Amino acid sequence: MKKRYSLSLVLILFCTYQLSAQNTCSTPYLFATGSTYSYVMDTGVVYSDTTNDYGCLQSTPNPLWLYLDVCISGPITLNMQCVGSSGSGMDADFVVWGPLSSSSFCGMDSTQIVDCSFSTSTQETIIIPNALTGQYYKVLITNFSNQPGTVNISQTSGTGAACDTTTIACSVVPVFQQQICKVTTDHSVNHNIVFWDKDPQFFGFYNIQRETTTMGVYSTIASVPSTDTSVYEDVLANPMIQSHKYRIETADTCGHSMVAPAHQTIHLLTSSNLATGYPQLSWNPYQGFSYGTYFIYRGATPSSIVLYDSISASNTTYTDVNPASGINYYAVSVIPPVPCQPSRSFNDYSISNLSPVLFTGITDLDLSQIVISPNPAQETLTISFGEKQIENGIIELFDLTGRLVLTESIKNENVKRLELNSIENGCYLFSLKSENDMIQKKIIVNK
């Protein structure tokens, strides 16, 4: 016989065991109808699963998934009330499917919908007319208001019941806003790394969320158990393209969760001053903790960058007036006010992406006479030197990691054509060297 289950909202000592704190259709939270449950409603989360029929719901923002394991057949009526953090009511909607063969079953169709509401009411009634013993019913609740708050659910009538089959002790540490220690870039793999300092007594999951293409809207990209090392490597985001914002949702095994403020990485852009040729740096501020200084790193190769200079954090631009001849690689970093745990962090700073600049102090070539077209290029790139003829020179093309991908010599020519059949789409550094001159330019290949 399955055990009936009660839950105190004042002091939670036991809770239902969840397969994963990453609350999804296949890993919902268990709901036992003998209990009153209170869940924190997510905000800014997009749900794009199209395998289920969502009935009357026109959208599924900020989803909360629950399931009922029926142990007594009969009708079940639930009351659902949504309250915002300000104390006022908030709009939440729901759909219920069943009966289902398991709690992890997804791909529900319209014939399995037993109740659905898209009402603007802050209080809803969920009705399962005839719950069947040994079967499962799944409930999706959406936070349509997209406001922070809670949803409270309890059974108000009906002879049917959904029961708990197993209980475990909850974390002795309550859910709190787990702060990110830092987000940085690992240049060896060109990935962003998220670090956080966990409480060893907390038991649950850390859901890593990254901002989507819509400002303020986040999606969960990973769920890390509290027993694992508190570090996550984002293998999909490319630090060379843009900065990224991350936040952590801390969720215990009872389904309670809180979301902490986001951290944003530094994205560095480099260019050459048209008059002097000096490397110019510009970047966006790091967001997530306080700091007073930016540290400038420079090196001749990606693996040899070292601390080169530092400036006040009131600035986000920098010009290197003493660059080394050739390609210079730059990065910008800040130092967190509280160091991350040394066992998990390979350095003490949060550093940007690497960005290269080609520099030479020789400027005899007349840039106004040199035309590189088309840019973006497709199959062929044409370089015209105007009235000047290059007697002996070399053209080199580098990718953004500094790898030489193409080289061509110039012999008594004033026009040179480069075949780009073997060059992949992307951004490249074009270098033209003669006996006394050197210029550089960024080009794009887009076939």
Secondary structure, DSSP 8 states (H G I E B T S, - for coil): --B-----SSS--EEE--S-SS--SSS-EE--TTS-EEEEE--SB-----SS--TT-S---SEEEEEEEEEE-EEEEEEEEEEETTSSB---EEEEEEEES-TT-----GGGEEEEE----SEEEEEEEEE-TT-EEEEEEE-TT--SEEEEEEEEE-S-EE-BS-EEE--SS------EEEEEEETTTTEEEEEE---TT--EEEEEEEE-SSTT-EEEEEEEETTS-SEEEESS--TTT---EEEEEEEETTS-EEE---EE---EEEEE-TTT--EEEEE---BSS--SEEEEEEESSGGG-EEEEEEETT--EEE-SS--SEEEEEEEEE--SS---TTT-SSSSEE---EEEEE-S---S-GGG-EEE-SSBSSEEEEE-TT--EEEEEEEEEETTS-EEEEEEEEEESEEEEE-TT--SEEEEEEEEESS-EEEEEEEE--
